[in-house]
Amino acid sequence: MPDHDPESSSVGSFIAVAINNTNTSIGLAEGLAVSRVTTVASAESEAIGNVAASLLDADPGIVLLSSVNQAATEPAIRAIRAATGLDVRQFGPDMPVPIAHTIPEPITTGLDRFLCALGAFETINQACVVVDAGTALTCDFVDGQGVFHGGAIIPGGQMMLDALPAKAPALPRLNLADMPSPLEPFGKSTEHAMLLGVQAAARGAVRYLAERYAEFYEAYPQIIATGGGVLPLFGDDELIEQVVPDLQLVGIAAARKRLIEADEEGSD
């Protein structure tokens, strides 16, 4: 059985690491605050270790890591341990993500979605739709008691742009980061039409899902978003009520806090 104690001491800072499909975020966490965040490619394990080592001046006590990229996980853990000398504890194998949910066994939901949901709820303490615009675009629901109900996985903005020329070779290859804001409502060039279509697909999907979640909840939850694709996809849209950068790292900090509190209650 995994050891649920994420650290022998409940005080002090720690290093939070979130390994995702494309990129890995590394930051310094204390309480629920996350700072000095750096993002590198998930395949660059040495760089991940070096970034973690750059945070040692804050005297962190441990490294807590979450990963949805199996191939990148072990190289990153080895690099972090070698560069920092710190113990690395991983959500899943070593400890659970402490969030109530309605997901049936066997659970296939990615830890990134659980952690973003936990981070969102701890940030606003109310029902929310959690949008993570990364490689994929996820849109999940957390109710007013902090229970995660699941949601939807949608192709991310760059994934959609990459898929178009892959199946229609006459179409150009475009980068999501180059999307202008605001976009005019009519695409008068192929490039403009592609960007507008991808943006509309993302916004339309989130609106549709938020309405379905609101119908279930019988109230309209706040929409909170994170991820590198938030600004190009939703930047000038009032649909997103709050953007929290590095929400997954915030979720790791919130998970540590809950696990420590649960251990302290259990020892009373």
N, C-alpha and C positions, 0 to 999 in steps of 0.2 A: 504493500500500500504506500502511495506517495507520502512523504513527510510534508505536512501542511505548513510548518513554520518557515516563513521565507527569510527569517533572520533572527539571530539570537537576541538582538537588541531592537527595540522599537523606536529608537531615536537615531538621528543622523541622516545623511544623504546616502543615496545609492545610484548606481548606473542602470538605466532602463534601456533595453534594446528591443526593437521590433523589426524582425526580418520578414519582409513581404516578398511578393513574387518578383518584383523588379528592383526595388530599393530597400535599404535598411536605414532606420532612424535610430540614433543613439543620443541620449540626453542624460542630464543630471537631474535627479528627482529628490525632493525633500517635502514631506507631507504630500499634498496634491499638486504642488508646483513643479513644473518641468522647465528647465532652462538649458542653455548652451547646446541646443539640438543641432546635430549635423546629419545629413543624409548622404549616403554613398551607395553605390551599386551592390546588390546583395551577393554577387559573385566575387566581390573583392574582399575576401576574408582578412587579408593583411591590413587593408585600410580600416576595416571595422575595428580590428584590434588596436590600431594606432589611435583612432578617434577615442575609443574607450580609455586608453592610457592617458590621453590629453586631459582627462577629467580627474586624474588622481590627485591633483593639487587640492581638491575639495575634500579629500580623505573619505571617499565613499566606502561603505562597509561591505558591499556585496554587489553582484550584477544579477538583475532579474531579466529574463529573456523570454520573448514570445516569438514563435515562427510559424509561418504557413508555407515555407519553402524548405522542404526536406533536404534537398541537395545542398543547400547553403548552410544548414544548421550546424552540423558537426565541425566543418572547417572554421566557421565563425566562432564557435565556442572554444575551440583549440587556440585560435588566434587571440581571443580576449583573455583567456587564462594565461597564455604566454606573455602577453603584453602588460597585464595588470597584476598578476599574481593573486587575483581575487577569486573567490568561489562564484561559480555561475550556476544559477538555479533557473530551470526552464518550466514555464507553465505547460501543463499537460503531463509530462513524465514525472515531474517533481512535486507539483502542487496544482490544485484546480483554479479556475477562474471563479471567484465566489459571487456568482450572480444567479438569482432564481430564474428559471426558464420553463417553457412548456414544450421543449423539444423532446420527442420520443427517442428511446434507444433503438438502434445504435446512433449516437450523435455524430453527425458529419459536419456540423457547422464549424467554420473556421474560428480559431481563437481570436483572430483579429476582429471579427464581428462582435464576439462576446465582450472583448476589452473596450472597443469603441462604444458599445452600448453602456457598459459600466461607467466609462469615463463621462459620457454624455449625461447619464442620470445623476452622477455625483456632482456634475457641474451645475445643473439647473434644478435638480430635485423635483422633477415633474415629468409627466408623460411626454414622450418625444419620439419623433421620427429621426432616425440617425442615418445620414447620408455620408458614405465614404467614397469619394471620387478618386480612385486609384487606377491600377491596371484594369480592374473591374469596377463597376459602379454598384455599390450595395445600398439597399434602402430597407432598414429594419425598424421595428416598433418596440418600444419599451413603455409599459403602462405606468400609471401613477404610483404603483407600489414598487417599481423598479424591476418588474418581471419582464424578461426578454421573450418575445413571442415569435421571433424569426422575421422573415421578409423576403426580399427578392435580390437576385444577382443579375446584373445587366452588363452587356459589354461596355467597357470604359470608353471614354472619348477617343483616345489614341487608337484603341483596338478597333473601333468603328472606322476611323479614318484609314487604318492599315488594311482593313478587310475590303474596302471598296476597290482599290487598284489591284488587290490580289485576285479578285474575281472579275473585274472589268479593267483589263490592262490599259485601256485608253485613258483612264482617269489618272490624275497626278497623285503623287505621294505628298501628303501634307503633315505638318506638325501641329498638334493641338495648342502648343505654347504660342504659336504665331496667330492665333485667332484674335481679330480686332474686337474691341468693345466700345460702343455697342455695334452689333451687326445690323445692317439695313434689312428690312423685312423681305426684300426680294433678291434672290441670288441672281445677279446678272452676268456672272462668270461661272465656269465650272467649279473653280476653287471656292468662290463665295457660296455657291449652292451646296457644296459638300459640307463646309463648315456650318452653315445654317441648319442643314439637315441633322448633323450630329448633335448640335446644341439643342435643337427642337426635340430630338429623340430623348435626350437625357432629361430635359425639363418636363416633357410630357409624361415620361415614365414616373418621375418622382411625384408629379401632381396627381396622377391617376392612383398611385399607391397610397399617397397620403390621404386621399379621399376615401379609399377603401379602409384604411386603418381608422380614420375618424368615424366612419360608419360603424365599425366594430366597437370602438371605444365610446361612441355617443358623445364625443367632444373632439374638437380639432386640436391635435397636439402640436407643440412647437417643433419646428424643423431645425435641426442642428447638423452642421456639415463639417467635414474635414477632407484632407487629401489634396494632392497636387493639381487635380483637375477642377477644383471648386471654382476658381476665378474664371478660367476660360468658359466653363459650362454654365455657371450660375452667377457670375460676377455682378451683372447689372439687373438681376432679377430679385424682386422682393420676396420670392418664394422661400428663400433661405433666411431664417430669422437670426441665426447666430452661427458664425464660423469659429471653430476652435482648432487652431493648428495643433498638430501632433496629438490628436485625441487618443490614439492608441497608447501612447506613452503616458498620458494622463490616466488612462484605464489601468495600466500596469501599476501606477502609483496608488490608485484607488483600491486595486486588488490587494496589494501589500498591506494597506491600512486595514482592510476588512479581515484579512487572514490573521494579522497580529491581534486585532481586537477579539477575534473568535478564540484564538489560543489563550489570551489573557482571561477571557470569560470562563474557558474550560478549566483553567488552573485554579480558579477561585474555590 
